[in-house]
């Protein structure tokens, strides 16, 4: 996977490789991800306001329950705490990191962004 992430995509006129990862899969174990490896990338952390996000997930769970599904809902699995830890980790490693508030930075003026 590292080869794919570090490949030169300029021949496609797309010099950027984008990889979306879920915060729940980040390995926080000491030494699992070396600082030098993390520093090879420009990190972008995209987040949303937790309150409307969790309210939306809860509505989906209630709808699933009404339709005979499990309706499972556990707000601790939303990944917000992990996002904070990831930010702390990449900053501590000396990485380039940009934090984007999806509601404020992207949704207020979608045509511009």
DSSP file (Angstrom, degrees, kcal/mol; ACC not computed):
  #  RESIDUE AA STRUCTURE BP1 BP2  ACC     N-H-->O    O-->H-N    N-H-->O    O-->H-N    TCO  KAPPA ALPHA  PHI   PSI    X-CA   Y-CA   Z-CA
    1    1 A X     >        0   0    0      0, 0.0     4,-2.3     0, 0.0     5,-0.2   0.000 360.0 360.0 360.0 -36.1    0.0    0.0    0.0
    2    2 A X  H  >  +     0   0    0      1,-0.2     4,-2.1     2,-0.2     5,-0.2   0.890 360.0  55.0 -59.5 -39.4    2.9    2.4    0.7
    3    3 A X  H  > S+     0   0    0      1,-0.2     4,-0.7     2,-0.2    -1,-0.2   0.900 108.8  48.1 -60.7 -40.7    4.1    2.1   -2.8
    4    4 A X  H >4 S+     0   0    0      1,-0.2     3,-0.6     2,-0.2    -1,-0.2   0.912 112.3  49.0 -64.8 -42.6    0.6    3.1   -4.1
    5    5 A X  H 3< S+     0   0    0     -4,-2.3    -2,-0.2     1,-0.2    -1,-0.2   0.822 117.2  40.2 -68.8 -31.4    0.5    6.1   -1.7
    6    6 A X  H 3< S+     0   0    0     -4,-2.1    -1,-0.2    -5,-0.2    -2,-0.2   0.426  88.4 120.4 -99.2   0.4    4.0    7.3   -2.6
    7    7 A X  S << S-     0   0    0     -4,-0.7     2,-0.7    -3,-0.6    10,-0.1  -0.181  72.1-106.7 -64.2 157.7    3.8    6.8   -6.4
    8    8 A X        +     0   0    0      1,-0.1     3,-0.3     8,-0.0    -1,-0.1  -0.793  37.1 175.4 -88.1 113.2    4.2    9.6   -8.8
    9    9 A X    > > +     0   0    0     -2,-0.7     5,-1.8     1,-0.2     3,-1.5   0.234  49.0 106.8-100.4  11.8    0.7   10.4  -10.3
   10   10 A X  G > 5 +     0   0    0      1,-0.3     3,-2.2     3,-0.2     5,-0.2   0.802  67.6  67.2 -65.0 -28.5    1.8   13.4  -12.3
   11   11 A X  G 3 5S+     0   0    0     -3,-0.3    -1,-0.3     1,-0.3    -2,-0.1   0.754 102.7  48.0 -63.0 -21.7    1.6   11.5  -15.6
   12   12 A X  G < 5S-     0   0    0     -3,-1.5    -1,-0.3     2,-0.1    -2,-0.2   0.330 119.0-116.2 -93.4   5.5   -2.2   11.4  -15.0
   13   13 A X  T < 5S+     0   0    0     -3,-2.2     2,-0.2     1,-0.1    -3,-0.2   0.831  91.4 108.4  56.1  34.4   -2.0   15.1  -14.2
   14   14 A X      < +     0   0    0     -5,-1.8    -2,-0.1     1,-0.0    -3,-0.1  -0.711  41.2 173.9-134.9  80.1   -3.1   14.2  -10.7
   15   15 A X        +     0   0    0     -2,-0.2     2,-0.5    -5,-0.2    -5,-0.2   0.423  58.0  80.0 -74.2   6.1    0.0   14.7   -8.5
   16   16 A X        -     0   0    0     -7,-0.2     2,-0.5    -8,-0.1    -8,-0.0  -0.934  62.0-157.7-117.8 134.2   -2.0   14.0   -5.4
   17   17 A X        -     0   0    0     -2,-0.5     2,-0.5   -12,-0.2    -2,-0.0  -0.939  14.3-159.0-105.3 129.7   -3.0   10.7   -4.0
   18   18 A X        -     0   0    0     -2,-0.5     2,-0.4     2,-0.0    -2,-0.0  -0.930  11.3-179.4-113.2 129.4   -5.9   10.8   -1.7
   19   19 A X        -     0   0    0     -2,-0.5     2,-0.6     2,-0.0    -2,-0.0  -0.986  13.9-153.3-129.3 122.2   -6.6    8.1    0.9
   20   20 A X        -     0   0    0     -2,-0.4     2,-0.4     2,-0.0    -2,-0.0  -0.835  18.7-178.2 -95.9 125.0   -9.6    8.2    3.2
   21   21 A X        -     0   0    0     -2,-0.6     2,-0.4     3,-0.0    -2,-0.0  -0.941  25.7-124.8-122.7 145.0   -9.1    6.4    6.4
   22   22 A X    >   -     0   0    0     -2,-0.4     3,-2.1     1,-0.1     4,-0.3  -0.719  19.8-130.7 -86.7 137.6  -11.5    5.9    9.3
   23   23 A X  G >  S+     0   0    0     -2,-0.4     3,-1.3     1,-0.3    -1,-0.1   0.770 103.2  68.6 -60.6 -25.5  -10.2    7.0   12.6
   24   24 A X  G 3  S+     0   0    0      1,-0.2    -1,-0.3    53,-0.1    55,-0.0   0.682  97.4  53.7 -69.4 -15.0  -11.2    3.7   14.2
   25   25 A X  G <  S+     0   0    0     -3,-2.1     2,-0.3     2,-0.1    -1,-0.2   0.441  77.7 115.6 -98.8   0.3   -8.5    1.9   12.2
   26   26 A X    <   -     0   0    0     -3,-1.3     2,-0.9    -4,-0.3    60,-0.0  -0.533  66.9-131.2 -71.2 131.3   -5.6    4.2   13.2
   27   27 A X        +     0   0    0     -2,-0.3     6,-0.2     1,-0.1    -1,-0.1  -0.753  27.9 177.2 -90.2 107.1   -3.0    2.1   15.2
   28   28 A X        +     0   0    0     -2,-0.9    -1,-0.1     4,-0.1     3,-0.1   0.439  36.1 126.8 -88.7  -0.6   -2.2    4.1   18.4
   29   29 A X  S >  S-     0   0    0      1,-0.1     3,-2.5     2,-0.1     4,-0.4  -0.354  76.9 -92.6 -61.9 135.3    0.1    1.4   19.8
   30   30 A X  T 3  S+     0   0    0      1,-0.3    -1,-0.1     2,-0.1     4,-0.1  -0.233 108.3   2.7 -51.8 124.3    3.5    2.9   20.7
   31   31 A X  T 3  S+     0   0    0      2,-0.2    -1,-0.3    -3,-0.1     3,-0.2   0.396  93.8 117.9  80.7  -2.6    5.9    2.5   17.7
   32   32 A X  S <  S+     0   0    0     -3,-2.5     2,-0.5     1,-0.3    -2,-0.1   0.874  83.1  31.7 -65.7 -36.6    3.3    1.0   15.4
   33   33 A X  S    S-     0   0    0     -4,-0.4    -1,-0.3    -6,-0.2    -2,-0.2  -0.935  91.2-136.2-124.1 106.7    3.5    3.9   13.0
   34   34 A X     >  -     0   0    0     -2,-0.5     4,-2.0    -3,-0.2     3,-0.4  -0.275  13.3-126.1 -64.6 145.2    7.0    5.4   12.8
   35   35 A X  H  > S+     0   0    0      1,-0.2     4,-2.3     2,-0.2     5,-0.2   0.899 110.2  57.2 -54.4 -43.6    7.2    9.2   12.8
   36   36 A X  H  4 S+     0   0    0      1,-0.2     4,-0.3     2,-0.2    -1,-0.2   0.870 106.1  49.6 -60.0 -37.3    9.4    9.1    9.6
   37   37 A X  H >4 S+     0   0    0     -3,-0.4     3,-1.3     1,-0.2    -1,-0.2   0.929 110.9  49.1 -66.9 -44.7    6.6    7.2    7.8
   38   38 A X  H >< S+     0   0    0     -4,-2.0     3,-1.5     1,-0.3    -2,-0.2   0.851 102.9  62.3 -62.5 -34.3    4.0    9.7    8.9
   39   39 A X  T 3< S+     0   0    0     -4,-2.3    -1,-0.3     1,-0.3    -2,-0.2   0.572  85.7  75.7 -71.7  -7.3    6.1   12.7    7.8
   40   40 A X  T <  S+     0   0    0     -3,-1.3     2,-0.3    -4,-0.3    -1,-0.3   0.589  95.7  58.0 -75.6  -8.8    6.0   11.4    4.2
   41   41 A X  S <  S-     0   0    0     -3,-1.5    55,-0.6    -4,-0.2     2,-0.6  -0.798  77.1-126.5-124.2 159.3    2.5   12.7    3.8
   42   42 A X  E     -a   96   0A   0     -2,-0.3     2,-0.3    53,-0.1    55,-0.2  -0.945  37.8-146.6-100.2 118.4    0.4   15.9    4.1
   43   43 A X  E     -a   97   0A   0     53,-2.8    55,-2.6    -2,-0.6     2,-0.4  -0.693  16.2-170.7 -95.1 137.8   -2.4   15.0    6.5
   44   44 A X  E     -a   98   0A   0     -2,-0.3     2,-0.6    53,-0.2    55,-0.2  -0.995   5.1-162.6-125.7 125.3   -5.9   16.5    6.3
   45   45 A X  E     -a   99   0A   0     53,-3.1    55,-3.1    -2,-0.4     2,-0.5  -0.939   7.0-167.1-110.9 116.8   -8.3   15.9    9.1
   46   46 A X  E     +a  100   0A   0     -2,-0.6     2,-0.3    53,-0.2    55,-0.2  -0.886  15.1 168.5-104.3 127.5  -11.9   16.5    8.1
   47   47 A X  E     -a  101   0A   0     53,-2.5    55,-3.1    -2,-0.5    56,-0.4  -0.930  21.9-148.4-137.0 162.7  -14.5   16.7   10.9
   48   48 A X        -     0   0    0     -2,-0.3     2,-0.2    53,-0.2    53,-0.0  -0.847  44.8 -79.9-122.2 161.0  -18.1   17.8   11.5
   49   49 A X     >  -     0   0    0     -2,-0.3     4,-1.6     1,-0.2     5,-0.2  -0.455  42.5-139.4 -58.6 125.1  -19.8   19.2   14.5
   50   50 A X  H  > S+     0   0    0     -2,-0.2     4,-3.0     1,-0.2     5,-0.3   0.847  91.8  61.6 -61.5 -35.9  -20.4   16.2   16.8
   51   51 A X  H  > S+     0   0    0      1,-0.2     4,-2.4     2,-0.2     5,-0.2   0.969 110.3  35.4 -62.1 -57.7  -23.9   17.2   17.9
   52   52 A X  H  > S+     0   0    0      1,-0.2     4,-2.2     2,-0.2    -1,-0.2   0.856 117.7  55.5 -65.1 -30.3  -25.7   17.2   14.5
   53   53 A X  H  X S+     0   0    0     -4,-1.6     4,-2.3     2,-0.2    -2,-0.2   0.954 111.5  41.7 -63.8 -49.4  -23.6   14.3   13.4
   54   54 A X  H  X S+     0   0    0     -4,-3.0     4,-2.4     1,-0.2    -2,-0.2   0.863 112.4  55.0 -67.5 -35.7  -24.6   12.1   16.4
   55   55 A X  H  X S+     0   0    0     -4,-2.4     4,-2.3    -5,-0.3    -1,-0.2   0.914 109.1  48.5 -61.9 -41.4  -28.2   13.3   16.1
   56   56 A X  H  X S+     0   0    0     -4,-2.2     4,-2.1     2,-0.2    -2,-0.2   0.929 111.3  48.8 -63.9 -46.1  -28.2   12.2   12.4
   57   57 A X  H  X S+     0   0    0     -4,-2.3     4,-2.2     1,-0.2    -1,-0.2   0.890 110.6  51.9 -60.8 -38.8  -26.8    8.8   13.3
   58   58 A X  H  X S+     0   0    0     -4,-2.4     4,-2.6     2,-0.2    -1,-0.2   0.915 107.4  51.6 -65.4 -42.8  -29.3    8.4   16.1
   59   59 A X  H  X S+     0   0    0     -4,-2.3     4,-2.5     1,-0.2    -1,-0.2   0.905 109.7  50.4 -59.4 -41.1  -32.2    9.1   13.7
   60   60 A X  H  X S+     0   0    0     -4,-2.1     4,-2.4     2,-0.2    -1,-0.2   0.907 110.3  49.8 -63.8 -41.2  -30.9    6.5   11.3
   61   61 A X  H  X S+     0   0    0     -4,-2.2     4,-2.1     2,-0.2    -2,-0.2   0.907 110.9  49.2 -64.3 -41.7  -30.7    4.0   14.2
   62   62 A X  H  X S+     0   0    0     -4,-2.6     4,-2.3     2,-0.2    -2,-0.2   0.912 111.0  49.8 -63.8 -41.6  -34.3    4.8   15.2
   63   63 A X  H  X S+     0   0    0     -4,-2.5     4,-1.5     1,-0.2    -2,-0.2   0.909 109.6  51.5 -63.0 -41.6  -35.4    4.4   11.6
   64   64 A X  H  <>S+     0   0    0     -4,-2.4     5,-3.7     1,-0.2    -1,-0.2   0.896 109.1  51.0 -62.4 -39.6  -33.6    1.0   11.4
   65   65 A X  H ><5S+     0   0    0     -4,-2.1     3,-1.6     1,-0.2    -2,-0.2   0.925 108.8  50.9 -62.4 -44.6  -35.4   -0.1   14.6
   66   66 A X  H 3<5S+     0   0    0     -4,-2.3    -1,-0.2     1,-0.3    -2,-0.2   0.781 110.1  51.1 -63.9 -27.0  -38.8    0.9   13.2
   67   67 A X  T 3<5S-     0   0    0     -4,-1.5    -1,-0.3    -5,-0.2    -2,-0.2   0.280 128.3 -95.3 -95.7  10.3  -38.0   -1.1   10.0
   68   68 A X  T < 5S+     0   0    0     -3,-1.6    -3,-0.2     1,-0.2    -2,-0.1   0.500  84.6 126.6  93.4   3.6  -37.0   -4.3   11.9
   69   69 A X  S   <S-     0   0    0     -5,-3.7    -1,-0.2    -6,-0.2    -8,-0.0  -0.133  75.8 -97.0 -83.5-174.6  -33.3   -3.7   12.0
   70   70 A X        -     0   0    0     -3,-0.1     3,-0.1     2,-0.1    -5,-0.1   0.843  36.7-151.4 -75.1 -32.8  -31.0   -3.7   15.0
   71   71 A X        -     0   0    0      1,-0.2   -10,-0.1   -11,-0.1    -6,-0.1   0.773  25.5-177.6  66.6  24.5  -31.0    0.1   15.5
   72   72 A X        +     0   0    0     -8,-0.0     2,-0.3   -11,-0.0    -1,-0.2  -0.327   7.3 170.4 -60.3 132.7  -27.6   -0.2   17.0
   73   73 A X        +     0   0    0     -3,-0.1     2,-0.4   -12,-0.1     3,-0.1  -0.925  13.0 163.5-148.6 120.0  -26.3    3.2   18.2
   74   74 A X    >   -     0   0    0     -2,-0.3     3,-2.4     1,-0.1     4,-0.1  -0.873  19.8-162.0-137.3 102.5  -23.2    3.8   20.3
   75   75 A X  G >  S+     0   0    0     -2,-0.4     3,-1.6     1,-0.3     4,-0.2   0.737  87.2  69.5 -59.7 -22.1  -22.0    7.5   20.1
   76   76 A X  G 3  S+     0   0    0      1,-0.3     3,-0.5     2,-0.1    -1,-0.3   0.679  92.4  60.6 -69.5 -14.1  -18.5    6.4   21.5
   77   77 A X  G <  S+     0   0    0     -3,-2.4    -1,-0.3     1,-0.2    -2,-0.2   0.330  74.8  96.1 -92.3   7.4  -17.9    4.7   18.1
   78   78 A X  S <  S-     0   0    0     -3,-1.6    -1,-0.2    -4,-0.1   -55,-0.1   0.705  89.5-127.0 -73.2 -19.7  -18.3    8.0   16.1
   79   79 A X  S  > S+     0   0    0     -3,-0.5     4,-2.1    -4,-0.2     5,-0.1   0.521  71.3 124.0  91.6   5.5  -14.5    8.5   16.1
   80   80 A X  H  > S+     0   0    0      2,-0.2     4,-1.6     1,-0.2     5,-0.1   0.930  77.6  46.8 -67.3 -43.4  -14.4   12.1   17.4
   81   81 A X  H  > S+     0   0    0      1,-0.2     4,-1.9     2,-0.2    -1,-0.2   0.893 112.2  51.8 -63.4 -38.9  -12.0   11.2   20.3
   82   82 A X  H  > S+     0   0    0      1,-0.2     4,-2.8     2,-0.2    -1,-0.2   0.867 104.0  57.6 -66.2 -36.1   -9.8    9.2   17.9
   83   83 A X  H  X S+     0   0    0     -4,-2.1     4,-2.5     2,-0.2    -1,-0.2   0.910 106.4  49.0 -59.9 -42.1   -9.7   12.2   15.5
   84   84 A X  H  X S+     0   0    0     -4,-1.6     4,-2.5     2,-0.2    -1,-0.2   0.925 111.8  48.8 -62.7 -44.0   -8.2   14.3   18.4
   85   85 A X  H  X S+     0   0    0     -4,-1.9     4,-2.5     2,-0.2    -2,-0.2   0.891 110.2  51.2 -64.0 -39.6   -5.7   11.6   19.1
   86   86 A X  H  X S+     0   0    0     -4,-2.8     4,-2.7     2,-0.2     5,-0.3   0.933 110.2  49.5 -63.4 -45.1   -4.7   11.3   15.4
   87   87 A X  H  X S+     0   0    0     -4,-2.5     4,-2.3     1,-0.2     5,-0.2   0.940 112.1  47.8 -58.8 -46.9   -4.2   15.1   15.3
   88   88 A X  H  X S+     0   0    0     -4,-2.5     4,-2.4     1,-0.2    -1,-0.2   0.901 112.6  50.5 -59.6 -40.8   -2.1   15.0   18.4
   89   89 A X  H  X S+     0   0    0     -4,-2.5     4,-1.6     2,-0.2    -2,-0.2   0.931 111.9  44.0 -66.4 -47.4    0.0   12.1   17.0
   90   90 A X  H  <>S+     0   0    0     -4,-2.7     5,-2.6     2,-0.2     4,-0.3   0.865 114.7  50.1 -70.1 -34.1    0.7   13.7   13.6
   91   91 A X  H ><5S+     0   0    0     -4,-2.3     3,-1.6    -5,-0.3    -1,-0.2   0.933 109.8  50.8 -65.4 -45.0    1.6   17.0   15.2
   92   92 A X  H 3<5S+     0   0    0     -4,-2.4    -2,-0.2     1,-0.3    -1,-0.2   0.815 107.3  54.7 -61.5 -30.2    3.9   15.3   17.7
   93   93 A X  T 3<5S-     0   0    0     -4,-1.6    -1,-0.3    -5,-0.1    -2,-0.2   0.540 118.6-113.3 -80.3  -6.6    5.6   13.5   14.7
   94   94 A X  T < 5 +     0   0    0     -3,-1.6    -3,-0.2    -4,-0.3    -2,-0.1   0.777  62.5 156.9  81.1  27.3    6.3   16.9   13.1
   95   95 A X      < -     0   0    0     -5,-2.6     2,-0.5    -6,-0.1    -1,-0.2  -0.430  50.8-107.0 -85.3 157.6    3.9   16.3   10.2
   96   96 A X  E     +a   42   0A   0    -55,-0.6   -53,-2.8   -57,-0.1     2,-0.4  -0.727  49.6 174.9 -75.7 129.2    2.2   18.7    7.9
   97   97 A X  E     -a   43   0A   0     -2,-0.5     2,-0.4   -55,-0.2   -53,-0.2  -0.997  21.9-167.1-144.8 137.9   -1.5   18.7    8.9
   98   98 A X  E     -a   44   0A   0    -55,-2.6   -53,-3.1    -2,-0.4     2,-0.5  -0.982  11.2-153.0-121.2 133.8   -4.6   20.7    7.9
   99   99 A X  E     -a   45   0A   0     -2,-0.4     2,-0.5   -55,-0.2   -53,-0.2  -0.931  12.0-167.4-109.4 127.4   -7.8   20.5    9.9
  100  100 A X  E     -a   46   0A   0    -55,-3.1   -53,-2.5    -2,-0.5     2,-0.9  -0.961  16.7-148.2-119.9 126.2  -11.0   21.2    8.0
  101  101 A X  E  >> -a   47   0A   0     -2,-0.5     4,-3.2   -55,-0.2     5,-0.8  -0.829  13.0-157.2 -87.5 108.0  -14.4   21.9    9.6
  102  102 A X  I  >>S+     0   0    0    -55,-3.1     5,-2.1    -2,-0.9     4,-0.9   0.857  89.0  47.2 -58.5 -37.9  -16.7   20.4    7.0
  103  103 A X  I  4>S+     0   0    0    -56,-0.4     5,-0.6     3,-0.2    -1,-0.2   0.940 124.8  28.0 -70.6 -47.1  -19.7   22.5    8.2
  104  104 A X  I  45S+     0   0    0      3,-0.2     4,-0.3     1,-0.1    -2,-0.2   0.927 129.2  36.5 -81.4 -47.3  -17.9   25.8    8.4
  105  105 A X  I  <5S+     0   0    0     -4,-3.2    -3,-0.2     2,-0.1    -2,-0.1   0.782 132.0  19.4 -83.4 -27.5  -15.1   25.5    5.7
  106  106 A X  I  <<S+     0   0    0     -4,-0.9     7,-0.3    -5,-0.8     3,-0.2   0.807 121.9  46.4-110.6 -42.0  -17.0   23.4    3.1
  107  107 A X  I > <S+     0   0    0     -5,-2.1     3,-0.6     1,-0.2    -3,-0.2   0.743  99.3  65.5 -83.3 -23.3  -20.7   23.7    3.5
  108  108 A X  T 3 <S+     0   0    0     -5,-0.6    -1,-0.2    -4,-0.3    -3,-0.1   0.857 125.4  10.9 -67.4 -32.9  -21.1   27.4    4.0
  109  109 A X  T >> S+     0   0    0     -3,-0.2     4,-1.8    -5,-0.1     3,-0.7  -0.542  72.0 169.5-143.1  72.1  -19.9   28.1    0.4
  110  110 A X  T <4 S+     0   0    0     -3,-0.6    -1,-0.1     1,-0.2    -2,-0.1   0.817  76.9  57.4 -60.0 -32.5  -19.8   24.8   -1.5
  111  111 A X  T 34 S+     0   0    0      1,-0.2    -1,-0.2     2,-0.2    -4,-0.0   0.883 109.5  45.3 -65.6 -36.3  -19.2   26.5   -4.9
  112  112 A X  T <4        0   0    0     -3,-0.7    -1,-0.2     1,-0.2    -2,-0.2   0.849 360.0 360.0 -73.6 -35.0  -16.1   28.2   -3.6
  113  113 A X     <        0   0    0     -4,-1.8    -1,-0.2    -7,-0.3    -2,-0.2   0.451 360.0 360.0 -94.2 360.0  -14.7   25.1   -1.9
